Every structure is written in C-alpha cells, then in structure tokens.
Amino acid sequence: MIYLKALQSFWINYINFSGKAKRTEFWVNILSFLVISQILLRVSYYIGVFSYLSILFDLICAIPLMTLVSRRANDSQVNPKVTLVFIGFYIISRACLMFSASLLFFLYGSHH
C-alpha cells in the first residue's frame, strides 16, 4: 500500500517543487526508477533498438525526479544549493550514460 501511495504521489506532484516528501516516498520512487530504467536499457539492447526505451523513460521521469528531490530537501531541511548540485549531477550523469550507450551501440551494434 505504501508503495502505491508513493508512486501516486510521484506522478500527482509532477511539477510541484514546494511541499515535502517523506523518506519512504523518496526512496520508493528512486529505487523504482533505477530498476525500471535498467530493465528498459537491457530490453532495448536485447531487441536492438539502441536505448530509446530507456531514454524515453528517463526524459518522462526527469522533471518529477527533480521535483521529488526538491521536496525531499525541503522535508529534511537541506540547503537548496545542495538540491541544485544533485539536479545538475543527475542531468550530467544521464547525458553521459546516453552518450556512452549510443557510442557503444554504434561501435558494436546489437548483439544479434
């Protein structure tokens, strides 16, 4: 039940940077995002469509993840500058992941 409420809150608060997010809501959504993203990345590779499924999922979840981090920072009274650093790190890391995945795909192709 907690899991479903946390996911529901994630999508309802899609662009809500104010307010608070409890620890459970934060970690359920972060871990769900990581698991689903990895599954989509592997499925994309297996069916040979580059990593478009994973990239699309990342783009859809980018804004709600940033708002979730912002709400969690508000709840735990973290300095807003730390939130900006985390969001910047997230954007840079996802861009690097997408670039490296595309480079590997174009260099080696699919495994078929």
Backbone as JSON, one array per atom type, in Angstrom:
{
  "sequence": "MIYLKALQSFWINYINFSGKAKRTEFWVNILSFLVISQILLRVSYYIGVFSYLSILFDLICAIPLMTLVSRRANDSQVNPKVTLVFIGFYIISRACLMFSASLLFFLYGSHH",
  "N": [[0.81, -1.19, 0.0], [1.92, 1.26, 0.81], [3.82, 1.54, -1.16], [2.29, 1.93, -3.53], [0.99, 4.36, -2.88], [3.2, 6.05, -2.73], [4.15, 5.99, -5.37], [1.91, 7.09, -6.64], [1.87, 9.66, -5.53], [4.25, 10.6, -6.61], [3.62, 10.98, -9.35], [1.39, 12.66, -9.2], [2.44, 14.97, -8.07], [3.96, 16.07, -10.14], [5.07, 18.53, -11.17], [5.53, 19.96, -8.89], [7.45, 21.81, -6.93], [7.44, 22.74, -4.39], [6.55, 22.03, -0.97], [6.65, 18.88, 0.8], [8.44, 15.75, 0.88], [8.34, 12.6, 2.15], [10.73, 10.29, 3.59], [10.23, 7.59, 2.84], [8.59, 7.88, 0.56], [10.43, 9.13, -1.14], [12.59, 7.2, -1.41], [11.27, 4.9, -2.36], [10.41, 5.76, -4.89], [12.86, 6.53, -6.12], [14.32, 4.1, -6.14], [12.53, 2.51, -7.62], [12.6, 3.88, -10.06], [15.3, 3.46, -10.81], [15.41, 0.63, -11.08], [13.44, 0.13, -13.09], [14.5, 1.67, -15.17], [16.94, 0.32, -15.66], [15.98, -2.19, -16.46], [14.6, -1.46, -18.83], [16.75, -0.5, -20.32], [18.23, -2.83, -20.74], [16.34, -4.41, -22.09], [16.0, -2.83, -24.37], [18.55, -3.08, -25.51], [18.6, -5.84, -25.99], [16.52, -6.24, -27.87], [17.5, -4.68, -29.84], [17.1, -1.93, -30.4], [18.67, 0.29, -29.96], [18.89, 2.49, -27.26], [16.42, 3.6, -26.9], [14.01, 3.17, -25.48], [14.79, 3.33, -22.8], [15.87, 5.93, -22.76], [13.6, 7.46, -23.4], [11.99, 6.87, -21.17], [13.65, 7.98, -19.16], [13.53, 10.7, -19.9], [10.81, 11.24, -19.54], [10.6, 10.89, -16.8], [12.35, 12.77, -15.74], [11.67, 15.46, -14.87], [9.72, 14.96, -12.75], [11.44, 13.55, -11.01], [13.32, 15.49, -10.32], [11.67, 17.33, -9.01], [10.86, 15.72, -6.91], [13.27, 15.36, -5.52], [13.69, 17.98, -4.75], [11.44, 18.41, -3.07], [12.01, 16.51, -1.11], [14.36, 17.56, -0.08], [13.32, 19.88, 1.04], [11.81, 18.74, 3.08], [13.74, 17.51, 4.68], [15.21, 19.66, 5.42], [17.44, 20.55, 3.94], [20.0, 22.52, 2.46], [19.06, 24.56, -0.28], [20.96, 24.84, -2.32], [22.35, 22.45, -2.37], [20.43, 20.8, -3.44], [20.31, 21.84, -6.05], [22.87, 21.13, -6.92], [22.65, 18.32, -6.88], [20.63, 17.95, -8.82], [21.95, 18.99, -11.06], [24.07, 17.15, -11.2], [22.56, 14.84, -11.75], [21.52, 15.44, -14.33], [23.9, 15.66, -15.83], [25.0, 13.08, -15.44], [23.06, 11.42, -16.62], [23.16, 12.33, -19.25], [25.77, 11.58, -19.92], [25.52, 8.8, -19.66], [23.63, 8.26, -21.69], [25.11, 9.12, -23.92], [27.33, 7.38, -23.84], [26.05, 4.91, -24.12], [24.92, 5.2, -26.66], [27.24, 5.47, -28.18], [28.52, 2.97, -27.76], [26.58, 1.31, -28.9], [26.59, 2.14, -31.59], [29.23, 1.56, -32.25], [29.54, -1.21, -31.79], [27.11, -2.34, -32.44], [23.99, -4.2, -32.22], [23.71, -7.2, -30.24], [22.94, -9.24, -31.87]],
  "CA": [[0.0, 0.0, 0.0], [2.82, 2.41, 0.86], [4.46, 1.61, -2.47], [1.35, 2.54, -4.47], [0.8, 5.76, -2.5], [4.42, 6.77, -3.08], [4.14, 6.17, -6.83], [0.83, 8.02, -6.97], [2.35, 10.98, -5.15], [5.29, 10.95, -7.58], [3.01, 11.47, -10.58], [0.49, 13.78, -8.89], [3.3, 16.13, -7.82], [4.87, 16.09, -11.29], [5.8, 19.8, -11.28], [5.42, 20.63, -7.6], [8.75, 21.93, -6.28], [7.25, 23.1, -2.99], [5.97, 20.95, -0.2], [7.6, 17.95, 1.41], [8.38, 14.34, 0.51], [8.88, 11.77, 3.23], [11.82, 9.39, 3.23], [9.68, 6.42, 2.15], [8.18, 8.31, -0.78], [11.64, 9.4, -1.9], [13.35, 6.01, -1.75], [10.46, 4.01, -3.2], [10.44, 6.25, -6.26], [14.22, 6.47, -6.66], [14.66, 2.7, -6.42], [11.67, 2.07, -8.74], [13.14, 4.48, -11.27], [16.54, 2.79, -11.17], [15.1, -0.73, -11.53], [12.74, 0.19, -14.38], [15.45, 2.19, -16.15], [17.87, -0.76, -16.01], [15.24, -3.2, -17.23], [14.37, -0.92, -20.17], [18.03, -0.44, -21.02], [18.58, -4.19, -21.17], [15.36, -4.81, -23.12], [16.35, -2.09, -25.58], [19.73, -3.7, -26.09], [18.27, -7.18, -26.45], [15.72, -6.19, -29.1], [18.29, -3.98, -30.83], [16.58, -0.62, -30.76], [19.51, 1.27, -29.29], [18.35, 2.56, -25.9], [15.35, 4.57, -26.97], [13.04, 2.95, -24.41], [15.36, 3.87, -21.57], [15.98, 7.38, -22.91], [12.25, 8.0, -23.3], [11.6, 6.77, -19.76], [14.43, 8.98, -18.43], [13.01, 12.03, -20.19], [9.49, 11.36, -18.91], [10.76, 10.94, -15.34], [13.35, 13.76, -15.32], [11.08, 16.56, -14.09], [9.23, 14.53, -11.45], [12.56, 13.19, -10.14], [13.89, 16.73, -9.81], [10.74, 17.89, -8.02], [10.91, 14.83, -5.75], [14.49, 15.71, -4.78], [13.45, 19.29, -4.15], [10.51, 18.23, -1.95], [12.72, 15.77, -0.05], [15.29, 18.52, 0.53], [12.51, 20.74, 1.9], [11.4, 17.96, 4.25], [14.89, 17.24, 5.54], [15.83, 20.95, 5.68], [18.73, 20.63, 3.28], [20.23, 23.76, 1.75], [18.63, 24.48, -1.69], [22.13, 24.72, -3.21], [22.63, 21.02, -2.46], [19.44, 20.3, -4.39], [20.75, 22.23, -7.39], [24.03, 20.3, -7.25], [22.14, 16.99, -7.18], [19.92, 18.01, -10.11], [22.99, 19.14, -12.07], [24.74, 15.85, -11.3], [21.63, 13.93, -12.41], [21.48, 15.77, -15.75], [25.2, 15.32, -16.42], [25.19, 11.63, -15.44], [22.15, 10.82, -17.62], [23.69, 12.68, -20.56], [26.94, 10.71, -20.14], [25.02, 7.44, -19.87], [23.04, 8.18, -23.03], [26.18, 9.23, -24.9], [28.13, 6.16, -23.86], [25.22, 3.83, -24.67], [24.81, 5.38, -28.11], [28.55, 5.2, -28.76], [28.71, 1.52, -27.76], [25.66, 0.7, -29.85], [27.04, 2.4, -32.95], [30.51, 0.9, -32.48], [29.43, -2.66, -31.77], [25.8, -2.8, -32.88], [23.3, -5.05, -31.25], [24.4, -8.48, -30.06], [22.4, -10.22, -32.82]],
  "C": [[0.87, 1.27, 0.0], [3.47, 2.64, -0.5], [3.55, 2.32, -3.47], [1.09, 4.01, -4.16], [2.01, 6.6, -2.89], [4.48, 7.01, -4.59], [3.07, 7.16, -7.27], [1.26, 9.45, -6.66], [3.4, 11.5, -6.12], [4.67, 11.59, -8.83], [2.05, 12.62, -10.35], [1.3, 15.06, -8.7], [4.34, 16.32, -8.92], [5.7, 17.37, -11.37], [5.73, 20.62, -9.99], [6.78, 20.64, -6.9], [8.62, 22.29, -4.8], [6.59, 21.94, -2.26], [7.07, 20.03, 0.31], [7.38, 16.54, 0.89], [9.05, 13.54, 1.62], [9.94, 10.81, 2.68], [11.33, 8.19, 2.43], [9.29, 6.76, 0.72], [9.4, 8.51, -1.68], [12.31, 8.11, -2.36], [12.57, 5.02, -2.59], [10.53, 4.46, -4.66], [11.83, 6.21, -6.89], [14.58, 5.03, -7.04], [13.8, 2.14, -7.57], [12.2, 2.61, -10.06], [14.4, 3.74, -11.73], [16.29, 1.38, -11.71], [14.45, -0.7, -12.91], [13.68, 0.68, -15.48], [16.43, 1.11, -16.6], [17.2, -1.86, -16.83], [15.02, -2.71, -18.66], [15.66, -0.83, -20.97], [18.43, -1.82, -21.55], [17.62, -4.71, -22.23], [15.68, -4.12, -24.43], [17.54, -2.72, -26.28], [19.4, -5.06, -26.69], [17.47, -7.15, -27.76], [16.38, -5.33, -30.17], [17.74, -2.65, -31.28], [17.34, 0.49, -30.04], [19.01, 1.36, -27.85], [17.21, 3.57, -25.85], [14.31, 4.39, -25.87], [13.54, 3.57, -23.11], [15.46, 5.39, -21.62], [14.61, 8.03, -22.77], [11.76, 7.97, -21.85], [12.34, 7.81, -18.91], [13.88, 10.38, -18.66], [11.65, 12.26, -19.54], [9.64, 11.56, -17.41], [11.7, 12.05, -14.85], [12.76, 14.85, -14.43], [10.52, 16.05, -12.76], [10.34, 14.08, -10.49], [13.18, 14.44, -9.52], [12.97, 17.36, -8.76], [10.73, 17.03, -6.75], [12.13, 15.15, -4.89], [14.3, 17.05, -4.07], [12.51, 19.18, -2.94], [11.17, 17.49, -0.79], [13.7, 16.69, 0.67], [14.53, 19.47, 1.45], [12.14, 20.02, 3.19], [12.56, 17.73, 5.21], [15.72, 18.49, 5.84], [17.25, 21.05, 5.15], [18.81, 21.97, 2.53], [19.81, 23.61, 0.28], [19.79, 24.36, -2.68], [22.51, 23.26, -3.4], [21.68, 20.38, -3.46], [19.85, 20.63, -5.81], [21.96, 21.4, -7.84], [23.58, 18.89, -7.63], [21.46, 16.97, -8.54], [20.93, 18.16, -11.25], [23.75, 17.83, -12.29], [23.86, 14.85, -12.04], [21.63, 14.19, -13.92], [22.77, 15.36, -16.44], [25.37, 13.8, -16.5], [24.29, 10.96, -16.47], [22.64, 11.13, -19.03], [24.9, 11.8, -20.89], [26.51, 9.27, -20.41], [24.44, 7.29, -21.27], [24.11, 8.25, -24.12], [26.98, 7.95, -24.98], [27.33, 4.98, -24.43], [25.1, 3.97, -26.18], [26.14, 5.08, -28.8], [28.81, 3.69, -28.83], [27.81, 0.84, -28.79], [26.15, 0.91, -31.28], [28.39, 1.77, -33.26], [30.35, -0.62, -32.64], [28.1, -3.2, -32.27], [25.11, -3.63, -31.84], [24.02, -6.4, -31.22], [23.92, -9.54, -31.04], [23.32, -10.42, -33.99]]
}
